[in-house]
Each structure stands twice: as structure tokens, then as C-alpha cells.
Amino acid sequence: MANNTFHSKKSLTVDEALLKMMNYCVYQDRCHQEVEKKLEALDMYEDAKSHIIIKLLEEDFLNEERFARSYARGKFRIKKYGRIRITRELKSRAISAYNLKAGLSEIDEDDYVKTLRDLAHHKLSITKESNAYKKRQKIFQHLAYKGYETELIYDVINDLLPV
């Protein structure tokens, strides 16, 4: 009777791992950090990891500028994140200052302010606070959490709820 308590994990060849990583990058834009973590999970040797990353870069499967641009666009349009939050998220993924700036350039200024106003209006409409100061505070905290700039938040709140 065979003992099945020890499962030997089948290791991938470099070509198999490369193909797997190409598919991983095609599905969604990735940053270097995500690709390296995935390769770690696949138990690839350092030389193999380097080879795979170089191939992904050469064949444009891995492109940090494209990643930063699509990340910023998506988080702004879908999650309604502000520039501060997007910047923090991209920095946590070790995205360069150049690519970070490129990513933020995807956000149209008029859309940005309109989105901030829409979020503030929505938060105001669902806030069940009668105290005007506390109501302003709740709206501010919500917008700051989303990653909007303090000055812009105050401008929008002052338009919504004049003192």
C-alpha cells in the first residue's frame, strides 16, 4: 500500500514557467513585484527567474509603465480612488517615479474633480448625522480614505455645506 501523505510537487521547466508567466501577464498587466512573487511560488531558481523576467521584458509581456497607467486608470474609474491612494499603492509595488507620474497622467483633471464632487454628494446623502461639524468630518474622512487631496476635499465640502 502506497503512502500518499507526501505529495511531490512537479517542478516546471524554464519554458513551462515562461509560458505560464506569459499567460499570467496577458490576463492582466502586472508589475515586476507580482511576477517575482509568482515565480517564487513556482519555486524557480534565481537564474531561471532572471531569464524569465528578461524574456517577459524583451517580448513586452512585462511593462511597468503600461502597468502603472492601467492601474491608475482602473482604480480611478472603478474604485474612485484619488491620486494620493493610487500613488501609495503604486509605491508599495516599487513602481519608479517616472512610471508613477505616467500612471497619474491617465487621470483627467476635470473627471477627477467631478468624481470627487460626486463622491462627496453621495456621502452627504447617506450620512445620518445632524451635527453639521460631524457631518463635514465624516465626509472629509471618507474622501481622505479614498485618497483625495486635503485642499480639494475642503473646497468641495465648503461648496456643499457652506459654514
C-alpha positions as a Markdown table, in Angstrom:
| # | Residue | x | y | z |
|---|---|---|---|---|
| 1 | Met | 0.0 | 0.0 | 0.0 |
| 2 | Ala | 1.5 | 3.4 | -1.1 |
| 3 | Asn | 1.9 | 6.1 | 1.4 |
| 4 | Asn | 0.2 | 9.3 | -0.1 |
| 5 | Thr | 1.0 | 11.6 | 2.8 |
| 6 | Phe | 4.0 | 13.2 | 0.9 |
| 7 | His | 3.0 | 14.8 | -2.4 |
| 8 | Ser | 5.9 | 15.7 | -4.5 |
| 9 | Lys | 5.2 | 18.9 | -6.3 |
| 10 | Lys | 6.1 | 18.7 | -10.0 |
| 11 | Ser | 8.6 | 21.3 | -10.8 |
| 12 | Leu | 8.2 | 23.3 | -14.1 |
| 13 | Thr | 10.9 | 23.6 | -16.7 |
| 14 | Val | 12.0 | 27.1 | -17.6 |
| 15 | Asp | 10.0 | 27.1 | -20.8 |
| 16 | Glu | 6.8 | 25.9 | -19.0 |
| 17 | Ala | 7.3 | 28.5 | -16.4 |
| 18 | Leu | 7.9 | 31.2 | -19.1 |
| 19 | Leu | 4.7 | 30.2 | -20.8 |
| 20 | Lys | 2.8 | 30.2 | -17.5 |
| 21 | Met | 4.1 | 33.7 | -16.8 |
| 22 | Met | 3.3 | 35.0 | -20.3 |
| 23 | Asn | -0.3 | 33.9 | -19.7 |
| 24 | Tyr | -0.3 | 35.5 | -16.3 |
| 25 | Cys | 0.9 | 38.8 | -17.8 |
| 26 | Val | -1.6 | 38.6 | -20.8 |
| 27 | Tyr | -4.6 | 38.1 | -18.5 |
| 28 | Gln | -3.9 | 41.4 | -16.7 |
| 29 | Asp | -1.0 | 43.9 | -16.7 |
| 30 | Arg | 1.5 | 43.0 | -13.9 |
| 31 | Cys | 4.4 | 44.8 | -12.2 |
| 32 | His | 7.8 | 43.2 | -11.6 |
| 33 | Gln | 6.9 | 42.6 | -7.9 |
| 34 | Glu | 3.9 | 40.5 | -8.8 |
| 35 | Val | 5.8 | 38.5 | -11.4 |
| 36 | Glu | 8.7 | 37.8 | -8.9 |
| 37 | Lys | 6.2 | 36.7 | -6.2 |
| 38 | Lys | 4.6 | 34.3 | -8.7 |
| 39 | Leu | 8.0 | 32.9 | -9.7 |
| 40 | Glu | 8.8 | 32.4 | -6.0 |
| 41 | Ala | 5.6 | 30.5 | -5.6 |
| 42 | Leu | 6.6 | 28.3 | -8.5 |
| 43 | Asp | 9.9 | 27.5 | -6.8 |
| 44 | Met | 12.1 | 28.7 | -9.7 |
| 45 | Tyr | 15.8 | 29.1 | -9.2 |
| 46 | Glu | 17.3 | 32.6 | -9.3 |
| 47 | Asp | 18.9 | 32.1 | -12.8 |
| 48 | Ala | 15.6 | 30.8 | -14.2 |
| 49 | Lys | 13.7 | 33.7 | -12.6 |
| 50 | Ser | 16.1 | 36.2 | -14.2 |
| 51 | His | 15.9 | 34.5 | -17.6 |
| 52 | Ile | 12.1 | 34.5 | -17.5 |
| 53 | Ile | 11.8 | 38.2 | -16.4 |
| 54 | Ile | 14.3 | 39.3 | -19.2 |
| 55 | Lys | 12.2 | 37.3 | -21.7 |
| 56 | Leu | 9.0 | 38.9 | -20.5 |
| 57 | Leu | 10.5 | 42.4 | -20.7 |
| 58 | Glu | 12.0 | 41.7 | -24.2 |
| 59 | Glu | 8.7 | 40.5 | -25.6 |
| 60 | Asp | 6.7 | 43.3 | -23.9 |
| 61 | Phe | 4.7 | 41.0 | -21.6 |
| 62 | Leu | 6.0 | 42.9 | -18.7 |
| 63 | Asn | 5.9 | 46.7 | -18.9 |
| 64 | Glu | 5.9 | 48.8 | -15.8 |
| 65 | Glu | 4.8 | 52.0 | -17.5 |
| 66 | Arg | 1.8 | 50.2 | -19.1 |
| 67 | Phe | 1.0 | 48.6 | -15.7 |
| 68 | Ala | 1.1 | 52.0 | -13.9 |
| 69 | Arg | -1.1 | 53.5 | -16.5 |
| 70 | Ser | -3.7 | 50.8 | -16.5 |
| 71 | Tyr | -3.6 | 50.5 | -12.7 |
| 72 | Ala | -4.2 | 54.2 | -12.2 |
| 73 | Arg | -6.9 | 54.3 | -14.8 |
| 74 | Gly | -8.7 | 51.3 | -13.3 |
| 75 | Lys | -8.5 | 52.3 | -9.7 |
| 76 | Phe | -9.7 | 55.8 | -10.5 |
| 77 | Arg | -12.6 | 54.8 | -12.8 |
| 78 | Ile | -13.8 | 51.7 | -10.9 |
| 79 | Lys | -12.9 | 52.2 | -7.3 |
| 80 | Lys | -12.9 | 56.0 | -7.5 |
| 81 | Tyr | -9.5 | 56.3 | -5.7 |
| 82 | Gly | -7.8 | 59.6 | -5.5 |
| 83 | Arg | -4.2 | 60.4 | -6.6 |
| 84 | Ile | -2.8 | 60.0 | -3.0 |
| 85 | Arg | -4.1 | 56.5 | -2.7 |
| 86 | Ile | -3.1 | 55.5 | -6.2 |
| 87 | Thr | 0.4 | 56.9 | -5.6 |
| 88 | Arg | 0.7 | 55.0 | -2.3 |
| 89 | Glu | -0.5 | 51.7 | -3.9 |
| 90 | Leu | 1.9 | 52.1 | -6.8 |
| 91 | Lys | 4.8 | 52.9 | -4.5 |
| 92 | Ser | 4.1 | 49.8 | -2.5 |
| 93 | Arg | 4.6 | 47.9 | -5.7 |
| 94 | Ala | 8.1 | 49.5 | -6.2 |
| 95 | Ile | 7.0 | 51.5 | -9.3 |
| 96 | Ser | 9.5 | 54.1 | -10.3 |
| 97 | Ala | 8.8 | 57.9 | -10.0 |
| 98 | Tyr | 8.7 | 58.2 | -13.8 |
| 99 | Asn | 6.2 | 55.4 | -14.2 |
| 100 | Leu | 4.2 | 56.7 | -11.3 |
| 101 | Lys | 3.9 | 60.1 | -13.0 |
| 102 | Ala | 2.9 | 58.4 | -16.3 |
| 103 | Gly | 0.2 | 56.4 | -14.5 |
| 104 | Leu | -1.2 | 59.5 | -12.8 |
| 105 | Ser | -1.2 | 61.4 | -16.2 |
| 106 | Glu | -4.0 | 59.0 | -17.2 |
| 107 | Ile | -6.4 | 60.8 | -14.9 |
| 108 | Asp | -8.2 | 63.7 | -16.5 |
| 109 | Glu | -8.3 | 66.7 | -14.1 |
| 110 | Asp | -12.0 | 67.6 | -14.9 |
| 111 | Asp | -13.1 | 64.0 | -14.4 |
| 112 | Tyr | -11.1 | 63.9 | -11.1 |
| 113 | Val | -12.8 | 66.9 | -9.6 |
| 114 | Lys | -16.2 | 65.7 | -10.9 |
| 115 | Thr | -15.7 | 62.3 | -9.3 |
| 116 | Leu | -14.6 | 63.9 | -6.0 |
| 117 | Arg | -17.8 | 66.1 | -6.1 |
| 118 | Asp | -20.0 | 63.0 | -6.9 |
| 119 | Leu | -18.4 | 61.1 | -4.0 |
| 120 | Ala | -19.0 | 64.0 | -1.6 |
| 121 | His | -22.6 | 64.4 | -2.7 |
| 122 | His | -23.2 | 60.7 | -2.3 |
| 123 | Lys | -21.6 | 60.6 | 1.2 |
| 124 | Leu | -23.7 | 63.6 | 2.2 |
| 125 | Ser | -26.9 | 62.0 | 1.0 |
| 126 | Ile | -26.3 | 58.8 | 3.1 |
| 127 | Thr | -24.9 | 60.5 | 6.2 |
| 128 | Lys | -27.4 | 60.4 | 9.0 |
| 129 | Glu | -25.6 | 63.0 | 11.1 |
| 130 | Ser | -27.5 | 66.1 | 12.3 |
| 131 | Asn | -24.5 | 67.9 | 13.7 |
| 132 | Ala | -23.0 | 70.0 | 10.8 |
| 133 | Tyr | -19.4 | 69.7 | 12.1 |
| 134 | Lys | -19.6 | 65.9 | 12.5 |
| 135 | Lys | -21.3 | 65.6 | 9.1 |
| 136 | Arg | -18.4 | 67.6 | 7.5 |
| 137 | Gln | -15.9 | 65.4 | 9.4 |
| 138 | Lys | -17.5 | 62.2 | 8.1 |
| 139 | Ile | -17.4 | 63.4 | 4.5 |
| 140 | Phe | -13.8 | 64.6 | 4.9 |
| 141 | Gln | -12.7 | 61.2 | 6.4 |
| 142 | His | -14.4 | 59.3 | 3.6 |
| 143 | Leu | -12.8 | 61.3 | 0.8 |
| 144 | Ala | -9.4 | 61.3 | 2.5 |
| 145 | Tyr | -9.6 | 57.5 | 2.9 |
| 146 | Lys | -10.3 | 57.3 | -0.9 |
| 147 | Gly | -7.1 | 59.2 | -1.4 |
| 148 | Tyr | -8.1 | 62.7 | -2.4 |
| 149 | Glu | -6.0 | 65.8 | -1.6 |
| 150 | Thr | -7.0 | 67.8 | 1.6 |
| 151 | Glu | -7.3 | 71.2 | -0.2 |
| 152 | Leu | -9.6 | 69.7 | -2.9 |
| 153 | Ile | -11.7 | 68.0 | -0.2 |
| 154 | Tyr | -12.1 | 71.2 | 1.8 |
| 155 | Asp | -13.1 | 73.1 | -1.4 |
| 156 | Val | -15.8 | 70.5 | -2.3 |
| 157 | Ile | -17.1 | 70.3 | 1.3 |
| 158 | Asn | -17.3 | 74.1 | 1.6 |
| 159 | Asp | -19.3 | 74.3 | -1.7 |
| 160 | Leu | -21.6 | 71.5 | -0.4 |
| 161 | Leu | -22.0 | 72.7 | 3.2 |
| 162 | Pro | -21.2 | 76.4 | 3.5 |
| 163 | Val | -20.2 | 77.3 | 7.0 |
